Amino acid sequence: MFFDIASVSIGIILLLLRVAVVFLLYFFLWQVVQVIRRDLARPPVLPTVSSPYGQLVVTISGQSGVAVGKVFPLNAETLIGRSPHCDIVLNDSFLSGEHARLKRRGDVWILEDLNSTNGTFLNGFEVTGPAEVHPGDAIRVGRVELRFEPAIGT
């Protein structure tokens, strides 16, 4: 029995190269999984109230491009719509230029629809006149839904 050392060593080198390629491929996939897992495990950004009146938080963004969880600070009177001069501007084709108004009267918040084409909804019901808004209520304008969070103590 005569062994050819050259062919045996080339065979071993090829085997080691194949194992190295497979190892590198699995290492790369493992790194990709780690990056995805780390991104998914990030804690949510907690909204901060930057207004003494409270905030509206996006719960459903529709096709507006606004991120769910985005916080809009409130004024004593806040105008919602597509127009650039509104306090809360949303890029939703179902919104009117000036769609709705959220206004504080004393200790009570009032939501009004401003004769919008597609209506304003409070907790799933269409707003046909001034309607009281309470903490946690859902306000839907167009395809965007916002949760009302008044400032603590208001």
CYANA upper distance limits for C-alpha pairs under 8 A (distance plus 0.5 A):
  3 PHE  CA      8 VAL  CA      8.46
  4 ASP  CA      8 VAL  CA      6.95
  5 ILE  CA      9 SER  CA      6.59
  6 ALA  CA     10 ILE  CA      6.70
  7 SER  CA     11 GLY  CA      6.59
  8 VAL  CA     12 ILE  CA      6.76
  9 SER  CA     13 ILE  CA      6.63
 10 ILE  CA     14 LEU  CA      6.62
 11 GLY  CA     15 LEU  CA      6.65
 12 ILE  CA     16 LEU  CA      6.65
 13 ILE  CA     17 LEU  CA      6.67
 14 LEU  CA     18 ARG  CA      6.70
 15 LEU  CA     19 VAL  CA      6.74
 16 LEU  CA     20 ALA  CA      6.58
 17 LEU  CA     21 VAL  CA      6.68
 18 ARG  CA     22 VAL  CA      6.74
 19 VAL  CA     23 PHE  CA      6.52
 20 ALA  CA     24 LEU  CA      6.59
 21 VAL  CA     25 LEU  CA      6.63
 22 VAL  CA     26 TYR  CA      6.77
 23 PHE  CA     27 PHE  CA      6.55
 24 LEU  CA     28 PHE  CA      6.57
 25 LEU  CA     29 LEU  CA      6.83
 26 TYR  CA     30 TRP  CA      6.54
 27 PHE  CA     31 GLN  CA      6.74
 28 PHE  CA     32 VAL  CA      6.85
 29 LEU  CA     33 VAL  CA      6.77
 30 TRP  CA     34 GLN  CA      6.73
 31 GLN  CA     35 VAL  CA      6.81
 32 VAL  CA     36 ILE  CA      6.79
 33 VAL  CA     37 ARG  CA      6.50
 34 GLN  CA     38 ARG  CA      6.53
 35 VAL  CA     39 ASP  CA      6.70
 36 ILE  CA     40 LEU  CA      6.70
 37 ARG  CA     41 ALA  CA      6.57
 38 ARG  CA     42 ARG  CA      6.94
 47 PRO  CA     69 GLY  CA      7.95
 47 PRO  CA     70 LYS  CA      8.11
 47 PRO  CA     71 VAL  CA      6.80
 48 THR  CA     71 VAL  CA      8.32
 49 VAL  CA     54 GLY  CA      6.62
 49 VAL  CA     55 GLN  CA      6.94
 49 VAL  CA     73 PRO  CA      7.29
 49 VAL  CA    151 ALA  CA      7.77
 50 SER  CA     54 GLY  CA      8.12
 50 SER  CA     73 PRO  CA      6.63
 51 SER  CA     55 GLN  CA      7.61
 51 SER  CA     73 PRO  CA      5.94
 51 SER  CA     74 LEU  CA      6.68
 51 SER  CA     75 ASN  CA      7.76
 51 SER  CA    151 ALA  CA      8.04
 52 PRO  CA     74 LEU  CA      8.45
 52 PRO  CA    151 ALA  CA      6.44
 53 TYR  CA     73 PRO  CA      8.10
 53 TYR  CA     74 LEU  CA      6.11
 53 TYR  CA     75 ASN  CA      6.60
 53 TYR  CA     76 ALA  CA      7.09
 53 TYR  CA    150 PRO  CA      6.45
 53 TYR  CA    151 ALA  CA      5.67
 53 TYR  CA    154 THR  CA      7.92
 54 GLY  CA     73 PRO  CA      6.57
 54 GLY  CA     74 LEU  CA      5.99
 54 GLY  CA    148 PHE  CA      8.44
 54 GLY  CA    149 GLU  CA      6.15
 54 GLY  CA    150 PRO  CA      4.46
 54 GLY  CA    151 ALA  CA      4.50
 54 GLY  CA    152 ILE  CA      8.22
 55 GLN  CA     71 VAL  CA      6.91
 55 GLN  CA     72 PHE  CA      5.93
 55 GLN  CA     73 PRO  CA      4.81
 55 GLN  CA     74 LEU  CA      5.54
 55 GLN  CA    148 PHE  CA      6.82
 55 GLN  CA    149 GLU  CA      5.77
 55 GLN  CA    150 PRO  CA      6.57
 55 GLN  CA    151 ALA  CA      7.85
 56 LEU  CA     71 VAL  CA      6.33
 56 LEU  CA     72 PHE  CA      5.62
 56 LEU  CA     73 PRO  CA      6.94
 56 LEU  CA     74 LEU  CA      7.52
 56 LEU  CA    146 LEU  CA      6.20
 56 LEU  CA    147 ARG  CA      5.93
 56 LEU  CA    148 PHE  CA      5.34
 56 LEU  CA    149 GLU  CA      6.52
 57 VAL  CA     68 VAL  CA      8.30
 57 VAL  CA     69 GLY  CA      6.20
 57 VAL  CA     70 LYS  CA      6.19
 57 VAL  CA     71 VAL  CA      5.10
 57 VAL  CA     72 PHE  CA      6.80
 57 VAL  CA    146 LEU  CA      5.69
 57 VAL  CA    147 ARG  CA      5.56
 57 VAL  CA    148 PHE  CA      7.23
 57 VAL  CA    149 GLU  CA      8.04
 58 VAL  CA     66 VAL  CA      8.25
 58 VAL  CA     67 ALA  CA      7.72
 58 VAL  CA     68 VAL  CA      5.58
 58 VAL  CA     69 GLY  CA      5.58
 58 VAL  CA     70 LYS  CA      5.93
 58 VAL  CA     71 VAL  CA      7.13
 58 VAL  CA    144 VAL  CA      7.77
 58 VAL  CA    145 GLU  CA      6.46
 58 VAL  CA    146 LEU  CA      4.96
 58 VAL  CA    147 ARG  CA      6.91
 59 THR  CA     68 VAL  CA      5.86
 59 THR  CA     69 GLY  CA      6.68
 59 THR  CA    144 VAL  CA      8.26
 59 THR  CA    145 GLU  CA      6.06
 59 THR  CA    146 LEU  CA      6.00
 59 THR  CA    147 ARG  CA      7.01
 60 ILE  CA     68 VAL  CA      6.57
 60 ILE  CA    143 ARG  CA      8.14
 60 ILE  CA    144 VAL  CA      5.97
 60 ILE  CA    145 GLU  CA      5.36
 60 ILE  CA    146 LEU  CA      7.55
 61 SER  CA     65 GLY  CA      7.19
 61 SER  CA     66 VAL  CA      6.18
 61 SER  CA     67 ALA  CA      6.96
 61 SER  CA     68 VAL  CA      6.36
 61 SER  CA    143 ARG  CA      7.39
 61 SER  CA    144 VAL  CA      5.31
 61 SER  CA    145 GLU  CA      7.06
 62 GLY  CA     92 ASP  CA      8.46
 62 GLY  CA    143 ARG  CA      5.38
 62 GLY  CA    144 VAL  CA      5.84
 63 GLN  CA     92 ASP  CA      7.15
 63 GLN  CA    143 ARG  CA      7.68
 64 SER  CA     90 LEU  CA      6.97
 64 SER  CA     91 ASN  CA      5.49
 64 SER  CA     92 ASP  CA      5.37
 64 SER  CA    143 ARG  CA      8.29
 64 SER  CA    144 VAL  CA      7.76
 65 GLY  CA     91 ASN  CA      7.81
 66 VAL  CA     70 LYS  CA      7.54
 66 VAL  CA     90 LEU  CA      8.08
 72 PHE  CA     88 ILE  CA      7.38
 74 LEU  CA     78 THR  CA      6.56
 76 ALA  CA    103 LYS  CA      6.34
 76 ALA  CA    104 ARG  CA      5.85
 77 GLU  CA    101 ARG  CA      7.50
 77 GLU  CA    102 LEU  CA      6.32
 77 GLU  CA    103 LYS  CA      4.79
 77 GLU  CA    104 ARG  CA      6.83
 78 THR  CA     86 CYS  CA      8.26
 78 THR  CA     87 ASP  CA      6.22
 78 THR  CA     88 ILE  CA      7.81
 78 THR  CA    101 ARG  CA      6.20
 78 THR  CA    102 LEU  CA      5.64
 78 THR  CA    103 LYS  CA      6.73
 79 LEU  CA     86 CYS  CA      5.65
 79 LEU  CA     87 ASP  CA      5.65
 79 LEU  CA     88 ILE  CA      6.82
 79 LEU  CA     98 GLU  CA      7.42
 79 LEU  CA     99 HIS  CA      8.12
 79 LEU  CA    100 ALA  CA      6.57
 79 LEU  CA    101 ARG  CA      5.12
 79 LEU  CA    102 LEU  CA      7.02
 80 ILE  CA     86 CYS  CA      6.19
 80 ILE  CA     87 ASP  CA      6.64
 80 ILE  CA     88 ILE  CA      5.31
 80 ILE  CA     89 VAL  CA      6.70
 80 ILE  CA     90 LEU  CA      8.14
 80 ILE  CA     98 GLU  CA      6.70
 80 ILE  CA     99 HIS  CA      6.20
 80 ILE  CA    100 ALA  CA      5.69
 80 ILE  CA    101 ARG  CA      6.55
 80 ILE  CA    102 LEU  CA      8.40
 81 GLY  CA     86 CYS  CA      6.49
 81 GLY  CA     88 ILE  CA      6.99
 81 GLY  CA     89 VAL  CA      5.89
 81 GLY  CA     90 LEU  CA      6.57
 81 GLY  CA     95 LEU  CA      6.50
 81 GLY  CA     96 SER  CA      6.34
 81 GLY  CA     97 GLY  CA      5.56
 81 GLY  CA     98 GLU  CA      5.05
 81 GLY  CA     99 HIS  CA      5.18
 81 GLY  CA    100 ALA  CA      7.21
 82 ARG  CA     86 CYS  CA      7.72
 82 ARG  CA     89 VAL  CA      5.70
 82 ARG  CA     90 LEU  CA      5.82
 82 ARG  CA     91 ASN  CA      6.40
 82 ARG  CA     92 ASP  CA      7.52
 82 ARG  CA     95 LEU  CA      6.60
 82 ARG  CA     96 SER  CA      6.57
 82 ARG  CA     97 GLY  CA      5.03
 82 ARG  CA     98 GLU  CA      7.09
 82 ARG  CA     99 HIS  CA      8.09
 83 SER  CA     89 VAL  CA      6.95
 83 SER  CA     96 SER  CA      8.40
 83 SER  CA     97 GLY  CA      5.04
 83 SER  CA     98 GLU  CA      6.84
 84 PRO  CA     89 VAL  CA      6.73
 85 HIS  CA     89 VAL  CA      8.36
 86 CYS  CA     98 GLU  CA      7.43
 90 LEU  CA     95 LEU  CA      8.29
 91 ASN  CA     95 LEU  CA      8.38
 92 ASP  CA    142 GLY  CA      7.14
 92 ASP  CA    143 ARG  CA      7.55
 92 ASP  CA    144 VAL  CA      8.26
 93 SER  CA    142 GLY  CA      8.07
 94 PHE  CA    117 THR  CA      8.39
 94 PHE  CA    118 ASN  CA      6.95
 94 PHE  CA    141 VAL  CA      8.41
 94 PHE  CA    142 GLY  CA      5.06
 94 PHE  CA    143 ARG  CA      7.20
 95 LEU  CA     99 HIS  CA      6.58
 95 LEU  CA    116 SER  CA      7.81
 95 LEU  CA    117 THR  CA      8.09
 95 LEU  CA    118 ASN  CA      7.57
 95 LEU  CA    141 VAL  CA      7.05
 95 LEU  CA    142 GLY  CA      5.47
 96 SER  CA    116 SER  CA      6.03
 96 SER  CA    117 THR  CA      7.04
 96 SER  CA    118 ASN  CA      8.42
 98 GLU  CA    114 LEU  CA      7.16
 98 GLU  CA    116 SER  CA      7.97
 99 HIS  CA    113 ASP  CA      6.81
 99 HIS  CA    114 LEU  CA      5.90
 99 HIS  CA    115 ASN  CA      7.69
 99 HIS  CA    116 SER  CA      5.69
 99 HIS  CA    119 GLY  CA      8.42
 99 HIS  CA    120 THR  CA      8.12
 99 HIS  CA    141 VAL  CA      7.84
100 ALA  CA    111 LEU  CA      7.65
100 ALA  CA    112 GLU  CA      6.11
100 ALA  CA    113 ASP  CA      4.99
100 ALA  CA    114 LEU  CA      5.63
100 ALA  CA    116 SER  CA      7.99
100 ALA  CA    120 THR  CA      7.37
100 ALA  CA    141 VAL  CA      8.14
101 ARG  CA    111 LEU  CA      6.27
101 ARG  CA    112 GLU  CA      5.69
101 ARG  CA    113 ASP  CA      7.03
101 ARG  CA    114 LEU  CA      7.52
102 LEU  CA    109 TRP  CA      7.31
102 LEU  CA    110 ILE  CA      6.16
102 LEU  CA    111 LEU  CA      5.05
102 LEU  CA    112 GLU  CA      6.97
103 LYS  CA    109 TRP  CA      6.12
103 LYS  CA    110 ILE  CA      5.68
103 LYS  CA    111 LEU  CA      6.98
104 ARG  CA    108 VAL  CA      6.26
104 ARG  CA    109 TRP  CA      4.90
104 ARG  CA    110 ILE  CA      6.66
105 ARG  CA    109 TRP  CA      6.59
105 ARG  CA    110 ILE  CA      7.63
107 ASP  CA    154 THR  CA      6.78
108 VAL  CA    132 GLU  CA      7.33
108 VAL  CA    133 VAL  CA      7.99
109 TRP  CA    132 GLU  CA      6.22
109 TRP  CA    133 VAL  CA      5.84
109 TRP  CA    134 HIS  CA      7.74
110 ILE  CA    130 PRO  CA      6.51
110 ILE  CA    131 ALA  CA      5.86
110 ILE  CA    132 GLU  CA      5.16
110 ILE  CA    133 VAL  CA      6.29
111 LEU  CA    127 VAL  CA      8.32
111 LEU  CA    130 PRO  CA      6.17
111 LEU  CA    131 ALA  CA      5.68
111 LEU  CA    132 GLU  CA      6.83
111 LEU  CA    133 VAL  CA      6.98
112 GLU  CA    120 THR  CA      8.40
112 GLU  CA    127 VAL  CA      7.40
112 GLU  CA    128 THR  CA      8.30
112 GLU  CA    129 GLY  CA      6.67
112 GLU  CA    130 PRO  CA      5.38
112 GLU  CA    131 ALA  CA      7.08
113 ASP  CA    119 GLY  CA      7.19
113 ASP  CA    120 THR  CA      6.14
113 ASP  CA    127 VAL  CA      6.85
113 ASP  CA    128 THR  CA      7.46
113 ASP  CA    129 GLY  CA      7.59
113 ASP  CA    130 PRO  CA      8.20
115 ASN  CA    119 GLY  CA      7.84
116 SER  CA    120 THR  CA      7.95
118 ASN  CA    141 VAL  CA      8.50
118 ASN  CA    142 GLY  CA      7.00
119 GLY  CA    126 GLU  CA      7.11
119 GLY  CA    127 VAL  CA      7.71
119 GLY  CA    141 VAL  CA      7.50
119 GLY  CA    142 GLY  CA      7.93
120 THR  CA    126 GLU  CA      6.27
120 THR  CA    127 VAL  CA      6.08
120 THR  CA    139 ILE  CA      7.84
120 THR  CA    140 ARG  CA      6.41
120 THR  CA    141 VAL  CA      5.59
120 THR  CA    142 GLY  CA      7.87
121 PHE  CA    125 PHE  CA      5.63
121 PHE  CA    126 GLU  CA      4.78
121 PHE  CA    127 VAL  CA      5.93
121 PHE  CA    138 ALA  CA      8.48
121 PHE  CA    139 ILE  CA      6.20
121 PHE  CA    140 ARG  CA      5.44
121 PHE  CA    141 VAL  CA      7.12
122 LEU  CA    126 GLU  CA      6.83
122 LEU  CA    127 VAL  CA      6.91
122 LEU  CA    133 VAL  CA      8.33
122 LEU  CA    137 ASP  CA      7.46
122 LEU  CA    138 ALA  CA      6.22
122 LEU  CA    139 ILE  CA      5.23
122 LEU  CA    140 ARG  CA      6.93
123 ASN  CA    137 ASP  CA      6.57
123 ASN  CA    138 ALA  CA      5.40
123 ASN  CA    139 ILE  CA      6.86
123 ASN  CA    140 ARG  CA      8.35
124 GLY  CA    138 ALA  CA      8.15
124 GLY  CA    140 ARG  CA      8.18
127 VAL  CA    131 ALA  CA      7.17
133 VAL  CA    137 ASP  CA      6.91
133 VAL  CA    148 PHE  CA      8.15
134 HIS  CA    148 PHE  CA      7.73
135 PRO  CA    148 PHE  CA      6.17
135 PRO  CA    149 GLU  CA      5.76
135 PRO  CA    150 PRO  CA      6.66
136 GLY  CA    147 ARG  CA      6.19
136 GLY  CA    148 PHE  CA      5.73
136 GLY  CA    149 GLU  CA      6.45
137 ASP  CA    147 ARG  CA      6.21
137 ASP  CA    148 PHE  CA      5.97
138 ALA  CA    145 GLU  CA      6.96
138 ALA  CA    146 LEU  CA      6.16
138 ALA  CA    147 ARG  CA      5.20
138 ALA  CA    148 PHE  CA      6.98
139 ILE  CA    145 GLU  CA      6.07
139 ILE  CA    146 LEU  CA      5.60
139 ILE  CA    147 ARG  CA      6.74
139 ILE  CA    148 PHE  CA      7.77
140 ARG  CA    144 VAL  CA      6.13
140 ARG  CA    145 GLU  CA      4.74
140 ARG  CA    146 LEU  CA      6.72
141 VAL  CA    145 GLU  CA      6.94
150 PRO  CA    154 THR  CA      6.86
